[in-house]
């Protein structure tokens, strides 16, 4: 009996179908969680009204319920965002494609439509080969770059690209400070939250040998990656996250330079929630094949505006990224 080997296209189609099914189940689970949350919230409102009538509005138990109900409002908004995200159908993707996708939201967590998403180089010149995308009613966008199997990649993997948001009048509403790198076969995701601002002020990335001055709405993480033998970790991917109760926030990803150094600048709106004034940081370091070489053993809770990491990669320790 001859067993037919599936083609790459067939494998990707089956994987896409499987992941779509997982998203559907996740959406159902989140919907059930929201219903349960609404029932609990309704009970808390009734209990608060009862206690207020019995003890008055200034009673500690009434005030504590006030805090809980305020928190519930923020949690409900986060659940709405996650439910909407799971309902988005991701475009077709194969091993000959690089894609960056995500959503653009307002400060209330609602998607913003009809914005132009494009990638610029470090000289702020539009990279036309990568095209552009428009956000839909949910604020979703996807930019795809595909090469033919027999051809080489025209855009170098080391070229820094910056995701930029513009409106119909070509006004720049937002420009990311963490660069992307075109890696065929890889998918990048970026969530952007726009504030009600008429201008964009981007802090420069300071050199690693100088003291960083970071504006109030910007946060800097920098450091160095070395191997046990002292050699610098060149060309490794460093990803920074903020630990949250429900879903962790991806704050930025960057490649280390020839000296193993890295710096990531992110903004307050990338992590701030209802009662979160400072991020709780952890990071991962991956090689070019996706193996995790390092992950933080401890969460750096309540991180400051400037944080430094000295990372040593132990030999023989790696795990496959999931």
Sine and cosine of phi, psi and omega as CSV:
sin_phi,cos_phi,sin_psi,cos_psi,sin_omega,cos_omega
0.00,0.00,0.80,-0.60,-0.03,-1.00
-1.00,-0.08,0.83,-0.56,0.02,-1.00
-1.00,-0.09,0.87,-0.49,-0.02,-1.00
-0.97,0.22,0.79,-0.61,0.01,-1.00
-0.98,0.18,0.80,-0.60,-0.01,-1.00
-0.92,0.38,0.55,-0.84,0.05,-1.00
-0.97,0.23,0.28,-0.96,0.03,-1.00
-0.85,0.53,-0.64,0.77,-0.01,-1.00
-0.89,0.46,-0.68,0.73,0.00,-1.00
-0.90,0.43,-0.63,0.78,0.02,-1.00
-0.89,0.45,-0.72,0.69,-0.01,-1.00
-0.91,0.42,-0.61,0.79,0.02,-1.00
-0.90,0.44,-0.65,0.76,0.03,-1.00
-0.92,0.39,-0.64,0.77,0.04,-1.00
-0.90,0.43,-0.69,0.73,0.03,-1.00
-0.86,0.51,-0.68,0.73,0.00,-1.00
-0.89,0.46,-0.66,0.75,0.00,-1.00
-0.91,0.42,-0.70,0.72,-0.01,-1.00
-0.93,0.38,-0.59,0.80,0.07,-1.00
-0.87,0.49,-0.63,0.78,0.04,-1.00
-0.91,0.42,-0.63,0.78,0.04,-1.00
-0.90,0.43,-0.66,0.75,0.04,-1.00
-0.88,0.47,-0.64,0.77,0.01,-1.00
-0.89,0.46,-0.71,0.71,0.02,-1.00
-0.91,0.41,-0.61,0.80,0.02,-1.00
-0.91,0.42,-0.66,0.75,0.03,-1.00
-0.87,0.49,-0.67,0.75,0.03,-1.00
-0.89,0.45,-0.67,0.74,0.01,-1.00
-0.89,0.45,-0.66,0.75,0.03,-1.00
-0.92,0.39,-0.59,0.81,0.05,-1.00
-0.89,0.45,-0.68,0.74,0.04,-1.00
-0.90,0.44,-0.64,0.77,0.03,-1.00
-0.89,0.46,-0.63,0.77,0.00,-1.00
-0.92,0.40,-0.66,0.75,0.03,-1.00
-0.87,0.49,-0.72,0.70,0.04,-1.00
-0.87,0.49,-0.67,0.75,0.01,-1.00
-0.89,0.45,-0.66,0.75,0.00,-1.00
-0.91,0.41,-0.62,0.78,0.03,-1.00
-0.90,0.44,-0.72,0.70,0.03,-1.00
-0.89,0.45,-0.65,0.76,-0.01,-1.00
-0.90,0.44,-0.65,0.76,0.02,-1.00
-0.89,0.46,-0.64,0.77,0.05,-1.00
-0.90,0.43,-0.62,0.79,0.01,-1.00
-0.92,0.40,-0.61,0.80,0.04,-1.00
-0.90,0.44,-0.70,0.71,0.01,-1.00
-0.89,0.45,-0.66,0.75,0.01,-1.00
-0.91,0.42,-0.63,0.78,0.03,-1.00
-0.89,0.45,-0.69,0.72,0.02,-1.00
-0.89,0.46,-0.62,0.79,0.02,-1.00
-0.91,0.42,-0.73,0.69,-0.01,-1.00
-0.93,0.38,-0.58,0.81,0.01,-1.00
-0.90,0.43,-0.65,0.76,0.02,-1.00
-0.93,0.37,-0.51,0.86,-0.06,-1.00
-1.00,0.07,-0.69,0.73,-0.12,-0.99
-0.92,-0.39,-0.30,0.95,-0.07,-1.00
0.98,-0.18,0.32,-0.95,-0.11,-0.99
-0.93,0.36,-0.35,0.94,-0.07,-1.00
-1.00,-0.05,0.02,1.00,-0.02,-1.00
-0.92,0.39,0.63,-0.78,-0.03,-1.00
-0.81,0.58,-0.62,0.79,-0.01,-1.00
-0.92,0.39,-0.59,0.81,0.04,-1.00
-0.93,0.38,-0.68,0.73,0.00,-1.00
-0.91,0.42,-0.60,0.80,0.03,-1.00
-0.90,0.43,-0.63,0.78,0.06,-1.00
-0.93,0.37,-0.54,0.84,0.10,-1.00
-0.85,0.53,-0.73,0.68,0.01,-1.00
-0.88,0.47,-0.67,0.74,-0.02,-1.00
-0.90,0.43,-0.66,0.75,-0.01,-1.00
-0.93,0.37,-0.58,0.81,0.07,-1.00
-0.90,0.43,-0.67,0.74,0.06,-1.00
-0.88,0.47,-0.65,0.76,-0.02,-1.00
-0.88,0.47,-0.55,0.84,0.04,-1.00
-0.88,0.47,-0.72,0.70,0.03,-1.00
-0.90,0.43,-0.65,0.76,0.01,-1.00
-0.90,0.44,-0.63,0.77,0.00,-1.00
-0.89,0.45,-0.64,0.77,0.03,-1.00
-0.90,0.43,-0.66,0.76,0.01,-1.00
-0.91,0.42,-0.62,0.78,0.05,-1.00
-0.90,0.43,-0.64,0.77,0.04,-1.00
-0.88,0.48,-0.67,0.74,0.01,-1.00
-0.89,0.45,-0.70,0.71,-0.03,-1.00
-0.93,0.37,-0.63,0.78,0.03,-1.00
-0.89,0.45,-0.69,0.73,0.00,-1.00
-0.90,0.43,-0.60,0.80,-0.02,-1.00
-0.92,0.39,-0.62,0.79,-0.01,-1.00
-0.94,0.34,-0.32,0.95,-0.01,-1.00
-1.00,0.06,-0.06,1.00,0.01,-1.00
-0.99,0.13,0.76,-0.65,0.04,-1.00
-1.00,0.03,0.86,-0.52,-0.03,-1.00
-0.97,0.23,0.68,-0.74,0.01,-1.00
-0.89,0.46,0.32,-0.95,0.01,-1.00
-0.88,0.47,0.62,-0.79,-0.05,-1.00
-0.59,-0.81,0.67,-0.74,0.05,-1.00
-0.73,-0.69,-0.05,-1.00,-0.11,-0.99
-0.94,0.33,-0.19,0.98,0.01,-1.00
-0.98,-0.18,0.29,0.96,-0.10,-0.99
-0.81,-0.59,0.59,-0.81,0.25,-0.97
-0.92,-0.40,0.66,-0.76,-0.03,-1.00
-0.65,-0.76,0.66,-0.75,0.22,-0.98
-0.88,-0.48,0.77,-0.64,0.00,-1.00
-0.60,-0.80,0.19,-0.98,-0.01,-1.00
0.25,-0.97,-0.42,-0.91,-0.02,-1.00
-0.66,-0.75,0.45,-0.89,0.12,-0.99
-0.89,-0.45,0.86,-0.50,-0.07,-1.00
-0.87,-0.50,0.40,-0.92,0.17,-0.98
-1.00,0.07,-0.01,-1.00,-0.10,-0.99
-0.94,0.35,-0.21,0.98,0.07,-1.00
-1.00,-0.03,-0.01,1.00,0.02,-1.00
1.00,0.04,0.21,0.98,0.01,-1.00
-1.00,-0.07,0.62,-0.78,0.02,-1.00
-0.92,0.39,0.60,-0.80,0.03,-1.00
-0.94,-0.33,0.83,-0.56,-0.06,-1.00
-1.00,-0.09,0.25,-0.97,0.14,-0.99
0.88,0.48,0.54,0.84,0.16,-0.99
-0.98,-0.18,0.51,-0.86,-0.02,-1.00
-0.99,-0.11,0.80,-0.60,0.02,-1.00
-0.94,-0.34,0.78,-0.63,0.00,-1.00
-0.49,-0.87,0.19,-0.98,-0.05,-1.00
-0.89,-0.46,0.76,-0.65,-0.02,-1.00
-0.89,-0.46,0.43,-0.90,0.07,-1.00
-1.00,0.07,-0.04,-1.00,-0.08,-1.00
-0.92,0.39,-0.28,0.96,0.07,-1.00
-1.00,-0.02,0.17,0.99,0.01,-1.00
0.89,0.46,0.64,0.77,0.07,-1.00
-0.94,-0.34,0.76,-0.65,-0.01,-1.00
-0.90,0.43,0.77,-0.64,0.05,-1.00
-1.00,0.03,1.00,-0.08,-0.14,-0.99
-0.90,0.43,-0.49,0.87,-0.03,-1.00
-0.86,0.51,-0.42,0.91,-0.03,-1.00
-1.00,0.01,-0.13,0.99,0.04,-1.00
0.94,0.35,-0.42,-0.91,0.02,-1.00
-0.46,-0.89,0.12,-0.99,0.03,-1.00
-0.61,-0.79,0.39,-0.92,0.07,-1.00
-0.91,-0.42,0.64,-0.77,0.02,-1.00
-0.96,0.28,0.59,-0.81,0.03,-1.00
-1.00,-0.04,-0.22,-0.98,-0.07,-1.00
-0.89,0.46,-0.38,0.92,0.04,-1.00
-1.00,-0.08,0.06,1.00,-0.04,-1.00
0.99,0.16,0.17,0.98,-0.06,-1.00
-0.99,0.14,0.57,-0.82,0.06,-1.00
-0.58,-0.81,0.37,-0.93,0.14,-0.99
-0.48,-0.88,0.77,-0.64,0.08,-1.00
-0.92,-0.40,0.84,-0.55,-0.05,-1.00
-0.86,-0.51,0.65,-0.76,0.05,-1.00
-0.80,-0.60,0.90,-0.44,-0.07,-1.00
-0.87,-0.50,0.68,-0.74,0.08,-1.00
-0.91,-0.40,0.47,-0.88,0.06,-1.00
-0.96,0.29,0.60,-0.80,-0.08,-1.00
-0.80,0.60,-0.56,0.83,-0.08,-1.00
-1.00,0.07,-0.06,1.00,-0.05,-1.00
-0.95,-0.32,0.40,-0.92,0.03,-1.00
-1.00,0.05,0.39,-0.92,0.03,-1.00
-0.93,0.36,0.81,-0.58,-0.05,-1.00
-0.99,0.16,-0.50,0.87,-0.02,-1.00
-1.00,-0.10,0.89,-0.46,-0.05,-1.00
-0.85,0.52,0.56,-0.83,0.02,-1.00
-0.92,0.40,-0.34,0.94,-0.05,-1.00
-1.00,0.01,-0.07,1.00,-0.05,-1.00
-0.97,0.24,0.80,-0.60,-0.01,-1.00
-0.98,0.17,0.74,-0.67,0.00,-1.00
-0.79,-0.61,0.67,-0.74,-0.10,-1.00
-0.86,-0.52,0.84,-0.54,-0.01,-1.00
-0.94,0.33,0.75,-0.66,-0.10,-1.00
-0.78,-0.63,0.65,-0.76,0.01,-1.00
-0.93,-0.37,0.81,-0.58,0.05,-1.00
-0.76,-0.64,0.39,-0.92,0.04,-1.00
-0.99,-0.15,-0.12,-0.99,-0.08,-1.00
-0.92,0.39,-0.30,0.96,0.03,-1.00
-0.99,-0.11,0.24,0.97,0.01,-1.00
0.90,0.43,0.37,0.93,0.06,-1.00
-0.99,0.12,0.75,-0.66,0.01,-1.00
-0.97,0.23,0.89,-0.45,0.02,-1.00
-1.00,-0.06,-0.46,0.89,-0.05,-1.00
-0.28,-0.96,0.61,-0.79,0.12,-0.99
-0.68,-0.73,0.82,-0.57,-0.02,-1.00
-0.92,0.40,0.58,-0.82,0.03,-1.00
-1.00,-0.09,-0.32,0.95,0.05,-1.00
-1.00,-0.06,0.83,-0.56,-0.08,-1.00
-0.98,0.22,0.39,-0.92,0.20,-0.98
-0.98,-0.20,0.36,-0.93,0.09,-1.00
-0.74,-0.67,0.78,-0.63,-0.04,-1.00
-0.95,0.31,0.92,-0.39,0.07,-1.00
-0.81,-0.59,0.94,-0.34,-0.05,-1.00
-0.86,0.51,0.73,-0.69,-0.03,-1.00
1.00,-0.02,0.07,1.00,-0.05,-1.00
-0.89,-0.45,0.54,-0.84,0.08,-1.00
-0.90,-0.44,0.76,-0.65,0.09,-1.00
-0.92,-0.40,0.55,-0.83,0.00,-1.00
-0.82,-0.57,0.67,-0.74,0.06,-1.00
-0.60,-0.80,0.83,-0.55,0.08,-1.00
-0.99,-0.16,0.77,-0.64,-0.03,-1.00
-0.85,-0.52,0.77,-0.63,0.07,-1.00
-0.92,-0.40,0.86,-0.51,-0.03,-1.00
-1.00,-0.08,0.74,-0.67,0.11,-0.99
-1.00,-0.03,0.21,-0.98,0.05,-1.00
-0.99,0.16,0.98,0.20,-0.01,-1.00
-0.81,-0.59,0.52,-0.85,0.03,-1.00
-0.99,-0.11,-0.02,1.00,-0.02,-1.00
-0.47,-0.88,0.28,-0.96,0.02,-1.00
-0.86,-0.51,0.79,-0.61,0.05,-1.00
-0.87,-0.50,0.93,-0.36,-0.07,-1.00
-0.98,-0.21,0.81,-0.59,0.05,-1.00
-0.96,0.29,0.65,-0.76,0.05,-1.00
-0.95,0.32,0.46,-0.89,0.06,-1.00
-0.99,0.13,0.89,-0.45,-0.04,-1.00
-0.96,0.28,0.38,-0.92,0.08,-1.00
-0.94,0.34,0.42,-0.91,-0.08,-1.00
-0.95,0.32,-0.24,0.97,-0.02,-1.00
-0.99,-0.17,0.16,0.99,-0.02,-1.00
-0.82,-0.57,0.41,-0.91,0.06,-1.00
-0.95,0.30,0.75,-0.67,-0.05,-1.00
-1.00,0.06,0.73,-0.69,0.16,-0.99
-0.95,-0.32,0.93,-0.36,-0.12,-0.99
-0.93,-0.38,0.78,-0.62,0.04,-1.00
-0.86,0.52,0.30,-0.95,-0.08,-1.00
-0.85,0.52,-0.52,0.85,-0.07,-1.00
-1.00,-0.09,0.18,0.98,-0.01,-1.00
-0.82,-0.57,0.51,-0.86,-0.03,-1.00
-0.75,-0.66,0.62,-0.79,-0.07,-1.00
-0.85,-0.53,0.75,-0.66,0.17,-0.99
-0.85,-0.53,0.79,-0.61,0.01,-1.00
-0.62,-0.79,0.24,-0.97,0.00,-1.00
0.15,-0.99,-0.31,-0.95,-0.06,-1.00
-0.57,-0.82,0.63,-0.78,0.02,-1.00
-0.91,-0.41,0.80,-0.61,0.05,-1.00
-0.73,-0.68,0.38,-0.92,0.12,-0.99
-1.00,0.04,0.18,-0.98,-0.04,-1.00
-0.84,0.54,-0.53,0.85,-0.03,-1.00
-0.99,0.13,0.06,1.00,0.04,-1.00
1.00,-0.07,-0.16,0.99,0.01,-1.00
-0.93,0.36,0.65,-0.76,0.01,-1.00
-0.93,0.37,0.56,-0.83,0.04,-1.00
-0.99,0.10,1.00,0.05,-0.06,-1.00
-0.99,0.17,0.62,-0.78,0.14,-0.99
0.89,0.45,0.45,0.89,0.04,-1.00
-1.00,-0.07,0.45,-0.89,0.00,-1.00
-1.00,-0.06,0.84,-0.54,0.05,-1.00
-0.95,-0.32,0.84,-0.54,0.01,-1.00
-0.88,-0.47,0.74,-0.67,-0.05,-1.00
-0.93,-0.37,0.65,-0.76,-0.05,-1.00
-0.72,-0.69,0.45,-0.89,0.16,-0.99
-0.95,-0.32,0.85,-0.53,-0.03,-1.00
-0.96,0.26,0.81,-0.59,0.01,-1.00
-0.81,-0.59,0.21,-0.98,-0.02,-1.00
-0.91,0.42,-0.72,0.69,-0.04,-1.00
-0.99,-0.15,-0.85,0.52,-0.10,-0.99
-0.71,-0.70,0.79,-0.62,0.01,-1.00
-0.95,0.31,0.58,-0.82,0.00,-1.00
-0.99,-0.11,0.75,-0.66,0.14,-0.99
-0.99,0.13,0.90,-0.44,-0.10,-1.00
-1.00,-0.05,-0.37,0.93,0.00,-1.00
0.26,-0.97,0.41,-0.91,0.02,-1.00
-0.67,-0.75,0.67,-0.75,-0.01,-1.00
-0.46,-0.89,0.38,-0.93,0.07,-1.00
-1.00,-0.03,0.61,-0.80,0.09,-1.00
-0.95,0.31,0.49,-0.87,0.02,-1.00
-1.00,0.09,-0.17,-0.99,-0.05,-1.00
-0.90,0.44,-0.38,0.93,0.03,-1.00
-1.00,-0.07,0.09,1.00,-0.03,-1.00
0.98,0.18,0.14,0.99,-0.05,-1.00
-1.00,0.07,0.41,-0.91,0.05,-1.00
-0.48,-0.88,0.40,-0.91,0.13,-0.99
-0.50,-0.86,0.71,-0.70,-0.01,-1.00
-0.80,-0.60,0.81,-0.59,0.08,-1.00
-0.94,-0.35,0.76,-0.65,0.04,-1.00
-0.69,-0.72,0.26,-0.97,-0.08,-1.00
-0.95,-0.30,0.30,-0.96,-0.06,-1.00
-0.83,0.56,-0.64,0.77,-0.07,-1.00
-0.94,0.34,-0.11,0.99,0.03,-1.00
-0.97,0.23,-0.33,0.95,-0.06,-1.00
-0.72,-0.70,-0.40,0.92,-0.20,-0.98
-0.91,0.42,0.74,-0.67,0.12,-0.99
-0.87,-0.49,-0.18,-0.98,-0.15,-0.99
-0.84,0.54,-0.73,0.68,-0.04,-1.00
-0.89,-0.45,0.41,0.91,-0.05,-1.00
-0.92,-0.39,0.96,-0.27,-0.02,-1.00
-1.00,0.00,-0.44,0.90,-0.01,-1.00
-0.72,-0.70,0.49,-0.87,-0.03,-1.00
-0.98,0.21,0.41,-0.91,0.13,-0.99
-0.93,-0.36,0.98,-0.21,-0.25,-0.97
-1.00,-0.03,0.58,-0.81,0.30,-0.95
-0.52,-0.86,0.32,-0.95,-0.05,-1.00
-0.63,-0.78,0.29,-0.96,0.07,-1.00
-0.78,-0.63,0.51,-0.86,0.10,-0.99
-0.84,-0.55,0.82,-0.58,-0.05,-1.00
-0.85,-0.53,0.48,-0.88,0.11,-0.99
-1.00,0.03,-0.05,-1.00,-0.11,-0.99
-0.93,0.36,-0.27,0.96,0.01,-1.00
-0.99,-0.14,0.03,1.00,0.04,-1.00
1.00,-0.08,0.05,1.00,0.05,-1.00
-0.97,0.26,0.71,-0.71,0.03,-1.00
-0.99,0.13,0.90,-0.43,-0.01,-1.00
-1.00,-0.01,-0.41,0.91,-0.04,-1.00
-0.41,-0.91,0.63,-0.78,0.20,-0.98
-0.63,-0.78,0.58,-0.81,-0.05,-1.00
-0.86,0.50,0.74,-0.67,0.05,-1.00
-0.99,0.15,-0.43,0.90,-0.01,-1.00
-0.79,-0.62,0.52,-0.85,0.08,-1.00
-0.99,0.13,0.76,-0.65,0.06,-1.00
-1.00,0.04,1.00,0.03,-0.13,-0.99
-0.96,0.28,0.61,-0.80,0.05,-1.00
0.85,0.52,0.72,0.69,-0.07,-1.00
-0.89,0.45,0.48,-0.88,0.02,-1.00
-1.00,0.07,-0.04,-1.00,-0.04,-1.00
-0.93,0.36,-0.43,0.90,0.07,-1.00
-0.78,-0.62,0.86,-0.50,0.02,-1.00
-0.79,-0.61,0.59,-0.80,0.00,-1.00
-0.85,-0.53,0.62,-0.78,0.02,-1.00
-0.81,-0.59,0.75,-0.66,0.15,-0.99
-0.93,-0.37,0.92,-0.39,-0.16,-0.99
-0.91,-0.42,0.78,-0.62,0.08,-1.00
-0.90,-0.43,0.83,-0.55,-0.01,-1.00
-1.00,-0.03,0.86,-0.51,-0.01,-1.00
-0.98,0.18,0.65,-0.76,-0.03,-1.00
-0.93,0.38,0.63,-0.77,0.07,-1.00
0.98,0.18,0.07,1.00,0.00,-1.00
-0.92,-0.39,0.92,-0.39,0.08,-1.00
-0.36,-0.93,0.37,-0.93,0.06,-1.00
-0.61,-0.79,0.43,-0.90,-0.03,-1.00
-0.97,0.23,0.75,-0.66,0.04,-1.00
-0.92,0.39,0.66,-0.75,0.00,-1.00
-0.98,-0.20,0.00,0.00,0.00,0.00
